[in-house]
Amino acid sequence: MTIHLTPAAISTVQKFLEDHGAGQGAGLRVAVLPGGCSGFQYGLNIEDGPESDDEVLEIQGLRVFVDPFSAQYLEGVEIDYVSTMMGSGFTFKNPNATGGCGCGSSFTV
């Protein structure tokens, strides 16, 4: 499985991990959840470690956890962290998505 995180996304997550005293095995969970205005929505969460059935990716020193359900929708996704005058946050470019909505965190496949 391949997930791409931009340098800005990696830096932001690593800073969050450091600021909140996350342990050595901690990492970023990337998930796809049913819901949102287009059918699915992305979820990001810091977790102490992976679940037994997670795929664990190592991306430039950052551990990324992906559950089996989410993995089928996240192949090739790019996660970025952007700051604009309107605010800042994570964005997703998903080659598997066939549609989305204005919020940027909901998609269809």
N, C-alpha and C positions, 0 to 999 in steps of 0.2 A: 504494500500500500504506500502511496506517495501523497503527502500533504506538504504544501509549501508555505513557509512563514517568512515574511519579509524581515529584513534586519530591524525595522521599526517595531514589528510585532514581537519578535524575540526579545528585544531590549525591554519593551514594556512589561512583558510577562516576567522576565527575570528580575526586574526591579520590584515588581509586585511580590514575587516570591521572597526576595531579600527583606523588603520592608515589613512583611508579615511573619517573618521567622519560620518559614516553611522548612520542613525537615529535608534530609538528604534524598529521600526517595520521592519527594513531591514532584508534581508536574501539572501540566495543563490538560484537562479533559476537553476534547472537542466532540460535540454530540449533535445529532439531528433528532429533533423531537417532533411528534405530531402536533400540529397546531399552527398558529399564525394565520395571517389573512390569505396565504397562498397554499396552505396544506401542511407544510413543514417549516420549522424554524431552527436556527442554529443555537447551540448552547455552548458557553465557555465557562469553565469552573476550575479553580485550583483545588487539587486533591492531594492527600498525603501519599497515595500510592495507587497502583492499578488494581482493578478487579481481576479475578482469576481468568476470565475469558477475554480480557482486553488485548488489543494489539498495542504494543508499546513501541513508539518511534523515538529515536534520538535525533534531534534536529539542532545542530550547533550547540550541543551541551544542554539543551532543553528537552525534558522528557514530555512526550505527548501520548495521552491515553485515548484510545478509540474503541468503543464497544462494537460487537459484531453487527448489530442493526445499523448503526451509523456509518460503518465502514463502506457499505455498498453505495452510499450517497456522497461520500467525501473524497473518493479517488480523484486526485489531481486538483483539489480545491486549493486556492491561494488565500491566505489570511494576512491582512495588512492592518496596520494601526495608522490612522490618519487624524490630523488636527486641522480644522478649518475654522473660519470665523463663526460658523454655526455650531461648533462643538467638536468633540473628538471621540473616537471609538474604533472598534474593530470592524473591518469590512471583509466581505467574502466574494471571491470570484470563483464560481462553481461551473465547470464545463459540463456537468451532468444536469444542471437545471434547465428546464424548458421555459420557465417563466418566473416572475418574481413580482414584487410590489415596491412601492415607494419607500418603505421602511428600511429595505436593504438587508433585513435579517430573516425574511420569509421567502420561500421558493416552492416551485412545483417541479416534478420530474415526470 
